Amino acid sequence: MTLQAVRAALLLAVSVLAAPALANNPGSSYVTANEAGCKVWAPSGLATSDYVPRYSGACKDGRAQGKGKLEWLLRYAELKPKAIWDGYFENGVFVGDAPSIAHIDPMPGDQYLVRLGALKGGGQLTLVDTSPQTGPMALCPAHTLAVFLDGTAATDDDAVKRLMQNAAQRYRVVCPSSLGNPLLEAYDVAIDINDKGRIPISIARARMEWPGSDISAYNNSASEAARIKQSQTAAQDRLAKSREQFDAFSHQNGIVTWVTAQQLDANPFKYEGKVVGIVVAMNRMLTRERALVDNATNEAGGTVQLAGITPDFPDRQHPVLVAARVGKRSAVQEAGGEEYTTIQKLAVLPCSLSDCSDLLGWQRGPNRINWGEPYPSSN
């Protein structure tokens, strides 16, 4: 048999061996590398039908493990080696001249999860590495330091930061010469590869400052969501309490309807003799016990005369809720004889905020006051 025929036969044999593992495989994956079925991890640049892997060495659970040699043969150049990997393998991944210090789980996209195990103070550390496609996986520098919280509350910022700092310290030991600012990510679920070849979405992020093991640019979506929820709950509680206070004020003073100063100004006869609630702000004092007050709701305009007050009545910047009995329209000499509807103060409930949202902020949707209509809580 001629040399040319021998090469052709060898090419055919290796091609037949490798074809099933490489078919329909456009990206990085495990491929069969010898007749015994031992598999190696092929980076995306080599996991194509152009290259045929040939492995000899230790194998464990169907994957190259420990000392071995792998040749990547270029199929269309009479099996000329594209790359020769002679060294150590971990879970089918070529790691170079020394055994790996951790278990490695390769991922599509030429990324590797290097599982360094438990951290001081709890949690698990996994390095996310990328590597040259034709050489050994590079442990350092890592792209990301992924921390599985493993029982630590994701909303506890102090605890999450401590674990991140512990991860940074561990990384300094493993990769003492690495530079840059690797990303730190924290996860509240185990860092495993899903059926799409991805790991879960992190709940917290930071940057490791080099040199040292300090962290910066920290943010935590879990704790932020908890703070927002807590704030919303507190806001709802405040609104509920303000509604209770509003209803109690209405009931205690026999308020049959809440009106605006504009409504009283337009038609006082509809409410004459009734006890109403009204939201007003000081216009100006007329006497020691009477003042002109303006409408202080979102409704436009309206001024009435409020009687039965004292000179320490709140100023214009501090609106009040007033329970008052509606009187007649009468001329006010102190205002040039102009007529105003008079209301007699029965009780006052001051607002803490200039827009009275502390007492009226609950008015939304079906809870909104129908100004001028009977108020339910007075029944």
Short mmCIF file of the C-alpha atoms (twelve columns), coordinates in Angstrom:
data_MODEL
# 
_entry.id   MODEL 
# 
loop_
_atom_site.group_PDB 
_atom_site.id 
_atom_site.type_symbol 
_atom_site.label_atom_id 
_atom_site.label_alt_id 
_atom_site.label_comp_id 
_atom_site.label_asym_id 
_atom_site.label_seq_id 
_atom_site.Cartn_x 
_atom_site.Cartn_y 
_atom_site.Cartn_z 
_atom_site.pdbx_PDB_model_num 
ATOM 1   C CA . MET A 1   0.000   0.000  0.000  1 
ATOM 2   C CA . THR A 2   1.386   3.394  -0.923 1 
ATOM 3   C CA . LEU A 3   1.967   6.188  1.606  1 
ATOM 4   C CA . GLN A 4   -0.832  8.168  -0.009 1 
ATOM 5   C CA . ALA A 5   -3.234  5.259  0.484  1 
ATOM 6   C CA . VAL A 6   -2.216  4.847  4.133  1 
ATOM 7   C CA . ARG A 7   -2.925  8.528  4.817  1 
ATOM 8   C CA . ALA A 8   -6.263  8.310  3.102  1 
ATOM 9   C CA . ALA A 9   -7.243  5.242  5.127  1 
ATOM 10  C CA . LEU A 10  -6.197  6.896  8.371  1 
ATOM 11  C CA . LEU A 11  -8.132  10.016 7.507  1 
ATOM 12  C CA . LEU A 12  -11.243 7.960  6.802  1 
ATOM 13  C CA . ALA A 13  -10.926 5.989  10.047 1 
ATOM 14  C CA . VAL A 14  -10.573 9.041  12.252 1 
ATOM 15  C CA . SER A 15  -13.314 10.886 10.375 1 
ATOM 16  C CA . VAL A 16  -15.745 8.021  10.910 1 
ATOM 17  C CA . LEU A 17  -14.834 7.914  14.631 1 
ATOM 18  C CA . ALA A 18  -15.352 11.615 15.183 1 
ATOM 19  C CA . ALA A 19  -18.250 12.313 12.831 1 
ATOM 20  C CA . PRO A 20  -21.127 11.418 15.222 1 
ATOM 21  C CA . ALA A 21  -19.812 13.706 17.955 1 
ATOM 22  C CA . LEU A 22  -19.186 16.638 15.653 1 
ATOM 23  C CA . ALA A 23  -22.302 16.551 13.515 1 
ATOM 24  C CA . ASN A 24  -24.739 19.448 13.985 1 
ATOM 25  C CA . ASN A 25  -22.443 21.038 16.532 1 
ATOM 26  C CA . PRO A 26  -21.835 24.695 15.658 1 
ATOM 27  C CA . GLY A 27  -20.440 25.712 19.074 1 
ATOM 28  C CA . SER A 28  -18.337 24.568 21.996 1 
ATOM 29  C CA . SER A 29  -19.308 21.156 23.395 1 
ATOM 30  C CA . TYR A 30  -18.039 17.740 24.457 1 
ATOM 31  C CA . VAL A 31  -16.781 15.573 21.595 1 
ATOM 32  C CA . THR A 32  -15.653 11.948 21.476 1 
ATOM 33  C CA . ALA A 33  -11.875 11.769 21.182 1 
ATOM 34  C CA . ASN A 34  -10.888 8.076  21.078 1 
ATOM 35  C CA . GLU A 35  -12.219 4.604  20.345 1 
ATOM 36  C CA . ALA A 36  -13.038 4.045  24.022 1 
ATOM 37  C CA . GLY A 37  -15.542 6.899  23.875 1 
ATOM 38  C CA . CYS A 38  -13.601 9.289  26.139 1 
ATOM 39  C CA . LYS A 39  -14.776 12.847 25.571 1 
ATOM 40  C CA . VAL A 40  -12.992 16.191 25.686 1 
ATOM 41  C CA . TRP A 41  -14.336 19.713 25.728 1 
ATOM 42  C CA . ALA A 42  -13.973 21.415 22.356 1 
ATOM 43  C CA . PRO A 43  -13.866 25.239 22.311 1 
ATOM 44  C CA . SER A 44  -16.020 26.837 19.625 1 
ATOM 45  C CA . GLY A 45  -13.037 27.342 17.296 1 
ATOM 46  C CA . LEU A 46  -12.300 23.610 17.267 1 
ATOM 47  C CA . ALA A 47  -15.768 22.079 17.672 1 
ATOM 48  C CA . THR A 48  -16.443 21.968 13.950 1 
ATOM 49  C CA . SER A 49  -16.260 19.297 11.295 1 
ATOM 50  C CA . ASP A 50  -12.878 20.747 10.219 1 
ATOM 51  C CA . TYR A 51  -11.092 19.233 13.227 1 
ATOM 52  C CA . VAL A 52  -10.792 15.683 14.515 1 
ATOM 53  C CA . PRO A 53  -9.743  15.134 18.175 1 
ATOM 54  C CA . ARG A 54  -7.432  12.254 19.089 1 
ATOM 55  C CA . TYR A 55  -6.913  11.668 22.816 1 
ATOM 56  C CA . SER A 56  -4.750  9.279  24.800 1 
ATOM 57  C CA . GLY A 57  -4.559  9.315  28.579 1 
ATOM 58  C CA . ALA A 58  -6.598  9.077  31.759 1 
ATOM 59  C CA . CYS A 59  -10.356 9.116  31.591 1 
ATOM 60  C CA . LYS A 60  -13.020 9.248  34.313 1 
ATOM 61  C CA . ASP A 61  -16.776 8.935  33.891 1 
ATOM 62  C CA . GLY A 62  -16.372 9.163  30.133 1 
ATOM 63  C CA . ARG A 63  -14.318 12.385 30.154 1 
ATOM 64  C CA . ALA A 64  -10.609 13.125 30.032 1 
ATOM 65  C CA . GLN A 65  -9.335  13.446 33.596 1 
ATOM 66  C CA . GLY A 66  -5.745  13.840 34.798 1 
ATOM 67  C CA . LYS A 67  -2.654  13.419 32.632 1 
ATOM 68  C CA . GLY A 68  -3.199  12.992 28.895 1 
ATOM 69  C CA . LYS A 69  -2.465  14.178 25.386 1 
ATOM 70  C CA . LEU A 70  -4.925  15.533 22.834 1 
ATOM 71  C CA . GLU A 71  -4.238  16.327 19.200 1 
ATOM 72  C CA . TRP A 72  -6.616  18.427 17.145 1 
ATOM 73  C CA . LEU A 73  -6.158  17.152 13.587 1 
ATOM 74  C CA . LEU A 74  -7.068  19.299 10.612 1 
ATOM 75  C CA . ARG A 75  -9.253  17.015 8.541  1 
ATOM 76  C CA . TYR A 76  -8.488  18.574 5.160  1 
ATOM 77  C CA . ALA A 77  -4.692  18.670 5.512  1 
ATOM 78  C CA . GLU A 78  -4.052  14.955 5.801  1 
ATOM 79  C CA . LEU A 79  -4.628  15.098 9.574  1 
ATOM 80  C CA . LYS A 80  -1.993  17.753 10.204 1 
ATOM 81  C CA . PRO A 81  -2.218  18.789 13.883 1 
ATOM 82  C CA . LYS A 82  -3.850  22.162 14.453 1 
ATOM 83  C CA . ALA A 83  -3.013  22.031 18.176 1 
ATOM 84  C CA . ILE A 84  -1.443  19.544 20.561 1 
ATOM 85  C CA . TRP A 85  -2.544  19.599 24.183 1 
ATOM 86  C CA . ASP A 86  -0.160  17.688 26.397 1 
ATOM 87  C CA . GLY A 87  -0.802  18.043 30.119 1 
ATOM 88  C CA . TYR A 88  -3.691  17.773 32.534 1 
ATOM 89  C CA . PHE A 89  -7.417  17.599 31.979 1 
ATOM 90  C CA . GLU A 90  -10.265 18.311 34.375 1 
ATOM 91  C CA . ASN A 91  -13.750 17.094 33.481 1 
ATOM 92  C CA . GLY A 92  -12.641 16.979 29.845 1 
ATOM 93  C CA . VAL A 93  -11.221 20.525 29.896 1 
ATOM 94  C CA . PHE A 94  -7.515  21.038 29.144 1 
ATOM 95  C CA . VAL A 95  -5.972  22.962 32.054 1 
ATOM 96  C CA . GLY A 96  -2.250  22.868 31.153 1 
ATOM 97  C CA . ASP A 97  0.887   21.767 32.971 1 
ATOM 98  C CA . ALA A 98  -0.558  21.262 36.450 1 
ATOM 99  C CA . PRO A 99  -3.661  19.526 37.790 1 
ATOM 100 C CA . SER A 100 -6.683  21.745 38.351 1 
ATOM 101 C CA . ILE A 101 -7.280  23.059 41.863 1 
ATOM 102 C CA . ALA A 102 -11.056 22.790 41.433 1 
ATOM 103 C CA . HIS A 103 -13.813 21.080 39.528 1 
ATOM 104 C CA . ILE A 104 -14.536 22.725 36.162 1 
ATOM 105 C CA . ASP A 105 -17.859 22.899 34.354 1 
ATOM 106 C CA . PRO A 106 -17.451 24.205 30.795 1 
ATOM 107 C CA . MET A 107 -20.168 26.346 29.227 1 
ATOM 108 C CA . PRO A 108 -21.053 27.174 25.627 1 
ATOM 109 C CA . GLY A 109 -19.424 30.399 24.509 1 
ATOM 110 C CA . ASP A 110 -15.937 29.391 25.709 1 
ATOM 111 C CA . GLN A 111 -16.632 30.105 29.358 1 
ATOM 112 C CA . TYR A 112 -15.779 27.886 32.308 1 
ATOM 113 C CA . LEU A 113 -17.102 27.610 35.832 1 
ATOM 114 C CA . VAL A 114 -14.218 26.878 38.201 1 
ATOM 115 C CA . ARG A 115 -15.735 25.778 41.487 1 
ATOM 116 C CA . LEU A 116 -13.470 26.778 44.365 1 
ATOM 117 C CA . GLY A 117 -15.890 25.646 47.064 1 
ATOM 118 C CA . ALA A 118 -16.823 27.076 50.460 1 
ATOM 119 C CA . LEU A 119 -15.906 30.584 51.551 1 
ATOM 120 C CA . LYS A 120 -15.027 31.776 55.015 1 
ATOM 121 C CA . GLY A 121 -18.271 32.849 56.658 1 
ATOM 122 C CA . GLY A 122 -20.468 30.796 54.318 1 
ATOM 123 C CA . GLY A 123 -21.306 30.751 50.651 1 
ATOM 124 C CA . GLN A 124 -19.645 29.081 47.673 1 
ATOM 125 C CA . LEU A 125 -17.212 30.675 45.213 1 
ATOM 126 C CA . THR A 126 -17.095 29.909 41.508 1 
ATOM 127 C CA . LEU A 127 -14.806 31.668 39.043 1 
ATOM 128 C CA . VAL A 128 -16.162 32.410 35.576 1 
ATOM 129 C CA . ASP A 129 -13.229 32.154 33.172 1 
ATOM 130 C CA . THR A 130 -12.704 32.538 29.458 1 
ATOM 131 C CA . SER A 131 -9.788  30.964 27.615 1 
ATOM 132 C CA . PRO A 132 -7.863  30.937 24.348 1 
ATOM 133 C CA . GLN A 133 -9.599  28.530 22.017 1 
ATOM 134 C CA . THR A 134 -6.408  26.705 21.033 1 
ATOM 135 C CA . GLY A 135 -4.720  26.503 24.447 1 
ATOM 136 C CA . PRO A 136 -5.357  25.513 28.051 1 
ATOM 137 C CA . MET A 137 -8.114  27.086 30.083 1 
ATOM 138 C CA . ALA A 138 -6.614  30.059 31.885 1 
ATOM 139 C CA . LEU A 139 -7.538  30.110 35.559 1 
ATOM 140 C CA . CYS A 140 -6.315  33.682 35.967 1 
ATOM 141 C CA . PRO A 141 -7.468  36.274 35.392 1 
ATOM 142 C CA . ALA A 142 -11.117 35.411 36.035 1 
ATOM 143 C CA . HIS A 143 -13.836 37.383 34.345 1 
ATOM 144 C CA . THR A 144 -16.323 37.076 37.219 1 
ATOM 145 C CA . LEU A 145 -16.268 35.958 40.842 1 
ATOM 146 C CA . ALA A 146 -19.645 34.265 41.278 1 
ATOM 147 C CA . VAL A 147 -20.803 33.812 44.883 1 
ATOM 148 C CA . PHE A 148 -23.661 31.481 45.758 1 
ATOM 149 C CA . LEU A 149 -25.103 32.844 49.018 1 
ATOM 150 C CA . ASP A 150 -26.099 29.351 50.177 1 
ATOM 151 C CA . GLY A 151 -28.442 30.397 52.979 1 
ATOM 152 C CA . THR A 152 -27.329 34.005 53.489 1 
ATOM 153 C CA . ALA A 153 -30.293 36.346 53.069 1 
ATOM 154 C CA . ALA A 154 -30.104 38.065 49.685 1 
ATOM 155 C CA . THR A 155 -31.650 41.203 51.199 1 
ATOM 156 C CA . ASP A 156 -28.950 41.523 53.887 1 
ATOM 157 C CA . ASP A 157 -26.557 43.961 52.210 1 
ATOM 158 C CA . ASP A 158 -23.939 43.771 54.961 1 
ATOM 159 C CA . ALA A 159 -23.814 39.972 54.818 1 
ATOM 160 C CA . VAL A 160 -23.725 39.900 51.008 1 
ATOM 161 C CA . LYS A 161 -20.892 42.447 50.968 1 
ATOM 162 C CA . ARG A 162 -18.924 40.403 53.501 1 
ATOM 163 C CA . LEU A 163 -19.215 37.303 51.325 1 
ATOM 164 C CA . MET A 164 -18.110 39.308 48.296 1 
ATOM 165 C CA . GLN A 165 -15.084 40.608 50.202 1 
ATOM 166 C CA . ASN A 166 -14.275 37.055 51.324 1 
ATOM 167 C CA . ALA A 167 -14.498 35.969 47.688 1 
ATOM 168 C CA . ALA A 168 -12.128 38.763 46.668 1 
ATOM 169 C CA . GLN A 169 -9.640  37.703 49.353 1 
ATOM 170 C CA . ARG A 170 -9.830  34.082 48.182 1 
ATOM 171 C CA . TYR A 171 -9.272  35.184 44.600 1 
ATOM 172 C CA . ARG A 172 -6.166  37.117 45.597 1 
ATOM 173 C CA . VAL A 173 -4.722  33.897 47.020 1 
ATOM 174 C CA . VAL A 174 -5.602  31.866 43.923 1 
ATOM 175 C CA . CYS A 175 -4.547  34.536 41.406 1 
ATOM 176 C CA . PRO A 176 -1.981  36.737 43.223 1 
ATOM 177 C CA . SER A 177 -0.538  38.245 40.047 1 
ATOM 178 C CA . SER A 178 -3.787  39.075 38.256 1 
ATOM 179 C CA . LEU A 179 -4.592  42.703 37.585 1 
ATOM 180 C CA . GLY A 180 -7.794  44.476 36.683 1 
ATOM 181 C CA . ASN A 181 -11.129 44.767 38.461 1 
ATOM 182 C CA . PRO A 182 -13.074 41.540 38.069 1 
ATOM 183 C CA . LEU A 183 -16.816 41.585 38.467 1 
ATOM 184 C CA . LEU A 184 -18.348 40.153 41.641 1 
ATOM 185 C CA . GLU A 185 -21.830 38.662 41.372 1 
ATOM 186 C CA . ALA A 186 -23.976 37.127 44.097 1 
ATOM 187 C CA . TYR A 187 -26.658 34.506 43.497 1 
ATOM 188 C CA . ASP A 188 -29.498 33.333 45.717 1 
ATOM 189 C CA . VAL A 189 -29.723 30.033 43.806 1 
ATOM 190 C CA . ALA A 190 -27.052 27.438 43.061 1 
ATOM 191 C CA . ILE A 191 -24.777 28.384 40.167 1 
ATOM 192 C CA . ASP A 192 -25.656 25.651 37.693 1 
ATOM 193 C CA . ILE A 193 -25.847 25.641 33.910 1 
ATOM 194 C CA . ASN A 194 -29.430 25.535 32.622 1 
ATOM 195 C CA . ASP A 195 -30.715 23.868 29.463 1 
ATOM 196 C CA . LYS A 196 -29.815 26.990 27.491 1 
ATOM 197 C CA . GLY A 197 -26.195 26.802 28.561 1 
ATOM 198 C CA . ARG A 198 -26.443 29.760 30.930 1 
ATOM 199 C CA . ILE A 199 -26.194 30.350 34.638 1 
ATOM 200 C CA . PRO A 200 -28.919 32.136 36.686 1 
ATOM 201 C CA . ILE A 201 -29.266 35.902 36.864 1 
ATOM 202 C CA . SER A 202 -27.404 37.423 39.791 1 
ATOM 203 C CA . ILE A 203 -29.138 39.456 42.499 1 
ATOM 204 C CA . ALA A 204 -26.141 41.628 43.459 1 
ATOM 205 C CA . ARG A 205 -23.068 43.040 41.744 1 
ATOM 206 C CA . ALA A 206 -19.883 44.842 42.666 1 
ATOM 207 C CA . ARG A 207 -16.352 45.437 41.391 1 
ATOM 208 C CA . MET A 208 -13.239 44.084 43.057 1 
ATOM 209 C CA . GLU A 209 -10.655 46.796 43.562 1 
ATOM 210 C CA . TRP A 210 -7.083  45.764 42.781 1 
ATOM 211 C CA . PRO A 211 -4.707  45.674 44.588 1 
ATOM 212 C CA . GLY A 212 -6.485  44.597 47.751 1 
ATOM 213 C CA . SER A 213 -9.836  42.962 48.205 1 
ATOM 214 C CA . ASP A 214 -12.136 45.945 48.625 1 
ATOM 215 C CA . ILE A 215 -15.313 46.153 46.566 1 
ATOM 216 C CA . SER A 216 -16.966 49.118 44.874 1 
ATOM 217 C CA . ALA A 217 -20.026 49.945 42.727 1 
ATOM 218 C CA . TYR A 218 -22.172 47.614 44.834 1 
ATOM 219 C CA . ASN A 219 -25.835 47.192 43.976 1 
ATOM 220 C CA . ASN A 220 -28.347 44.590 45.072 1 
ATOM 221 C CA . SER A 221 -31.645 44.154 43.235 1 
ATOM 222 C CA . ALA A 222 -33.041 41.891 45.975 1 
ATOM 223 C CA . SER A 223 -32.458 44.345 48.817 1 
ATOM 224 C CA . GLU A 224 -33.617 47.240 46.642 1 
ATOM 225 C CA . ALA A 225 -36.843 45.397 45.812 1 
ATOM 226 C CA . ALA A 226 -37.303 44.669 49.523 1 
ATOM 227 C CA . ARG A 227 -36.766 48.339 50.384 1 
ATOM 228 C CA . ILE A 228 -39.257 49.416 47.726 1 
ATOM 229 C CA . LYS A 229 -41.812 46.908 48.980 1 
ATOM 230 C CA . GLN A 230 -41.234 48.009 52.572 1 
ATOM 231 C CA . SER A 231 -41.599 51.641 51.538 1 
ATOM 232 C CA . GLN A 232 -44.791 50.877 49.612 1 
ATOM 233 C CA . THR A 233 -46.201 48.950 52.565 1 
ATOM 234 C CA . ALA A 234 -45.327 51.814 54.911 1 
ATOM 235 C CA . ALA A 235 -46.935 54.287 52.509 1 
ATOM 236 C CA . GLN A 236 -50.089 52.172 52.339 1 
ATOM 237 C CA . ASP A 237 -50.154 51.982 56.131 1 
ATOM 238 C CA . ARG A 238 -49.833 55.763 56.356 1 
ATOM 239 C CA . LEU A 239 -52.638 56.236 53.864 1 
ATOM 240 C CA . ALA A 240 -54.848 53.777 55.741 1 
ATOM 241 C CA . LYS A 241 -54.197 55.571 59.027 1 
ATOM 242 C CA . SER A 242 -54.867 58.962 57.447 1 
ATOM 243 C CA . ARG A 243 -58.156 57.633 56.063 1 
ATOM 244 C CA . GLU A 244 -59.070 56.365 59.523 1 
ATOM 245 C CA . GLN A 245 -58.205 59.782 60.977 1 
ATOM 246 C CA . PHE A 246 -60.243 61.519 58.270 1 
ATOM 247 C CA . ASP A 247 -63.249 59.262 58.853 1 
ATOM 248 C CA . ALA A 248 -63.008 59.671 62.638 1 
ATOM 249 C CA . PHE A 249 -62.911 63.473 62.264 1 
ATOM 250 C CA . SER A 250 -65.964 63.330 59.970 1 
ATOM 251 C CA . HIS A 251 -67.923 61.063 62.317 1 
ATOM 252 C CA . GLN A 252 -67.031 62.832 65.559 1 
ATOM 253 C CA . ASN A 253 -68.184 66.186 64.183 1 
ATOM 254 C CA . GLY A 254 -71.282 64.980 62.377 1 
ATOM 255 C CA . ILE A 255 -70.070 65.994 58.908 1 
ATOM 256 C CA . VAL A 256 -72.722 65.098 56.347 1 
ATOM 257 C CA . THR A 257 -70.766 66.154 53.253 1 
ATOM 258 C CA . TRP A 258 -67.390 67.498 52.215 1 
ATOM 259 C CA . VAL A 259 -67.583 70.605 50.077 1 
ATOM 260 C CA . THR A 260 -65.254 73.038 48.380 1 
ATOM 261 C CA . ALA A 261 -65.220 76.758 49.025 1 
ATOM 262 C CA . GLN A 262 -66.180 77.180 45.392 1 
ATOM 263 C CA . GLN A 263 -69.372 75.147 45.958 1 
ATOM 264 C CA . LEU A 264 -70.288 77.185 49.025 1 
ATOM 265 C CA . ASP A 265 -69.573 80.384 47.138 1 
ATOM 266 C CA . ALA A 266 -71.748 79.287 44.216 1 
ATOM 267 C CA . ASN A 267 -74.752 77.960 46.215 1 
ATOM 268 C CA . PRO A 268 -74.656 78.249 50.025 1 
ATOM 269 C CA . PHE A 269 -78.423 77.640 50.250 1 
ATOM 270 C CA . LYS A 270 -77.990 73.934 49.391 1 
ATOM 271 C CA . TYR A 271 -75.879 73.434 52.510 1 
ATOM 272 C CA . GLU A 272 -77.302 76.107 54.821 1 
ATOM 273 C CA . GLY A 273 -77.606 74.866 58.424 1 
ATOM 274 C CA . LYS A 274 -75.691 71.651 57.693 1 
ATOM 275 C CA . VAL A 275 -72.377 70.553 59.148 1 
ATOM 276 C CA . VAL A 276 -69.860 70.198 56.341 1 
ATOM 277 C CA . GLY A 277 -66.197 69.443 55.983 1 
ATOM 278 C CA . ILE A 278 -64.005 71.822 54.030 1 
ATOM 279 C CA . VAL A 279 -60.281 72.141 53.274 1 
ATOM 280 C CA . VAL A 280 -59.098 75.734 53.422 1 
ATOM 281 C CA . ALA A 281 -56.045 77.929 53.795 1 
ATOM 282 C CA . MET A 282 -55.778 81.388 55.329 1 
ATOM 283 C CA . ASN A 283 -56.425 84.380 53.084 1 
ATOM 284 C CA . ARG A 284 -56.412 87.095 55.754 1 
ATOM 285 C CA . MET A 285 -57.755 87.771 59.236 1 
ATOM 286 C CA . LEU A 286 -60.698 90.161 59.389 1 
ATOM 287 C CA . THR A 287 -61.114 90.367 63.156 1 
ATOM 288 C CA . ARG A 288 -59.709 88.421 66.104 1 
ATOM 289 C CA . GLU A 289 -62.266 85.692 65.479 1 
ATOM 290 C CA . ARG A 290 -63.068 85.866 61.766 1 
ATOM 291 C CA . ALA A 291 -61.033 85.365 58.587 1 
ATOM 292 C CA . LEU A 292 -61.406 84.968 54.868 1 
ATOM 293 C CA . VAL A 293 -60.173 81.529 53.849 1 
ATOM 294 C CA . ASP A 294 -59.578 80.102 50.372 1 
ATOM 295 C CA . ASN A 295 -60.248 76.717 48.892 1 
ATOM 296 C CA . ALA A 296 -57.194 74.452 49.440 1 
ATOM 297 C CA . THR A 297 -58.159 71.394 47.388 1 
ATOM 298 C CA . ASN A 298 -57.375 70.697 43.755 1 
ATOM 299 C CA . GLU A 299 -60.672 72.298 42.838 1 
ATOM 300 C CA . ALA A 300 -60.263 75.832 41.496 1 
ATOM 301 C CA . GLY A 301 -61.187 79.031 43.317 1 
ATOM 302 C CA . GLY A 302 -63.602 79.913 46.101 1 
ATOM 303 C CA . THR A 303 -63.396 82.053 49.241 1 
ATOM 304 C CA . VAL A 304 -65.611 81.944 52.351 1 
ATOM 305 C CA . GLN A 305 -65.756 83.712 55.715 1 
ATOM 306 C CA . LEU A 306 -64.764 81.452 58.618 1 
ATOM 307 C CA . ALA A 307 -66.021 82.484 62.047 1 
ATOM 308 C CA . GLY A 308 -65.187 81.226 65.519 1 
ATOM 309 C CA . ILE A 309 -61.400 81.076 65.161 1 
ATOM 310 C CA . THR A 310 -58.517 82.650 67.085 1 
ATOM 311 C CA . PRO A 311 -55.527 84.724 65.931 1 
ATOM 312 C CA . ASP A 312 -53.282 81.642 66.070 1 
ATOM 313 C CA . PHE A 313 -55.192 80.022 63.198 1 
ATOM 314 C CA . PRO A 314 -52.636 78.400 60.794 1 
ATOM 315 C CA . ASP A 315 -51.156 80.647 58.104 1 
ATOM 316 C CA . ARG A 316 -51.576 80.268 54.342 1 
ATOM 317 C CA . GLN A 317 -48.744 77.729 54.018 1 
ATOM 318 C CA . HIS A 318 -50.544 75.330 56.374 1 
ATOM 319 C CA . PRO A 319 -53.989 74.227 55.116 1 
ATOM 320 C CA . VAL A 320 -56.522 72.737 57.534 1 
ATOM 321 C CA . LEU A 321 -59.541 70.475 57.475 1 
ATOM 322 C CA . VAL A 322 -62.469 72.264 59.099 1 
ATOM 323 C CA . ALA A 323 -65.794 70.961 60.377 1 
ATOM 324 C CA . ALA A 324 -68.193 73.904 60.171 1 
ATOM 325 C CA . ARG A 325 -71.874 74.776 60.134 1 
ATOM 326 C CA . VAL A 326 -72.957 76.637 57.001 1 
ATOM 327 C CA . GLY A 327 -74.614 80.009 57.562 1 
ATOM 328 C CA . LYS A 328 -75.930 82.666 55.234 1 
ATOM 329 C CA . ARG A 329 -74.204 84.804 52.682 1 
ATOM 330 C CA . SER A 330 -73.539 88.247 54.145 1 
ATOM 331 C CA . ALA A 331 -71.606 91.399 53.423 1 
ATOM 332 C CA . VAL A 332 -68.190 91.675 54.990 1 
ATOM 333 C CA . GLN A 333 -67.450 95.276 55.837 1 
ATOM 334 C CA . GLU A 334 -63.737 94.575 56.342 1 
ATOM 335 C CA . ALA A 335 -63.609 93.347 52.724 1 
ATOM 336 C CA . GLY A 336 -65.251 96.396 51.192 1 
ATOM 337 C CA . GLY A 337 -68.813 95.162 51.709 1 
ATOM 338 C CA . GLU A 338 -68.412 92.183 49.374 1 
ATOM 339 C CA . GLU A 339 -70.631 89.219 50.196 1 
ATOM 340 C CA . TYR A 340 -69.239 85.865 51.347 1 
ATOM 341 C CA . THR A 341 -70.810 82.681 52.620 1 
ATOM 342 C CA . THR A 342 -70.226 82.440 56.378 1 
ATOM 343 C CA . ILE A 343 -69.315 79.160 58.058 1 
ATOM 344 C CA . GLN A 344 -68.994 78.643 61.807 1 
ATOM 345 C CA . LYS A 345 -65.996 76.588 62.896 1 
ATOM 346 C CA . LEU A 346 -66.743 73.500 65.006 1 
ATOM 347 C CA . ALA A 347 -63.380 71.703 64.833 1 
ATOM 348 C CA . VAL A 348 -60.080 71.910 62.993 1 
ATOM 349 C CA . LEU A 349 -57.672 69.169 61.837 1 
ATOM 350 C CA . PRO A 350 -54.367 70.706 60.638 1 
ATOM 351 C CA . CYS A 351 -52.493 69.187 57.693 1 
ATOM 352 C CA . SER A 352 -48.816 68.383 58.165 1 
ATOM 353 C CA . LEU A 353 -47.971 68.881 54.484 1 
ATOM 354 C CA . SER A 354 -48.681 71.923 52.344 1 
ATOM 355 C CA . ASP A 355 -50.820 69.880 49.915 1 
ATOM 356 C CA . CYS A 356 -52.632 68.010 52.712 1 
ATOM 357 C CA . SER A 357 -51.552 64.691 51.171 1 
ATOM 358 C CA . ASP A 358 -50.886 63.396 54.682 1 
ATOM 359 C CA . LEU A 359 -54.653 63.472 55.323 1 
ATOM 360 C CA . LEU A 360 -56.064 63.285 51.786 1 
ATOM 361 C CA . GLY A 361 -53.478 61.183 49.901 1 
ATOM 362 C CA . TRP A 362 -55.777 58.136 50.036 1 
ATOM 363 C CA . GLN A 363 -58.135 59.799 47.539 1 
ATOM 364 C CA . ARG A 364 -57.595 57.693 44.439 1 
ATOM 365 C CA . GLY A 365 -59.980 55.771 42.224 1 
ATOM 366 C CA . PRO A 366 -63.126 54.615 44.008 1 
ATOM 367 C CA . ASN A 367 -61.968 56.166 47.298 1 
ATOM 368 C CA . ARG A 368 -62.065 59.673 45.896 1 
ATOM 369 C CA . ILE A 369 -64.308 62.167 47.702 1 
ATOM 370 C CA . ASN A 370 -67.385 63.224 45.775 1 
ATOM 371 C CA . TRP A 371 -67.302 66.850 46.846 1 
ATOM 372 C CA . GLY A 372 -70.770 68.155 47.682 1 
ATOM 373 C CA . GLU A 373 -72.329 64.668 47.911 1 
ATOM 374 C CA . PRO A 374 -73.255 62.799 51.142 1 
ATOM 375 C CA . TYR A 375 -70.186 61.386 52.800 1 
ATOM 376 C CA . PRO A 376 -70.568 57.659 53.631 1 
ATOM 377 C CA . SER A 377 -68.645 57.667 56.895 1 
ATOM 378 C CA . SER A 378 -71.074 60.157 58.457 1 
ATOM 379 C CA . ASN A 379 -73.928 57.624 58.370 1 
# 
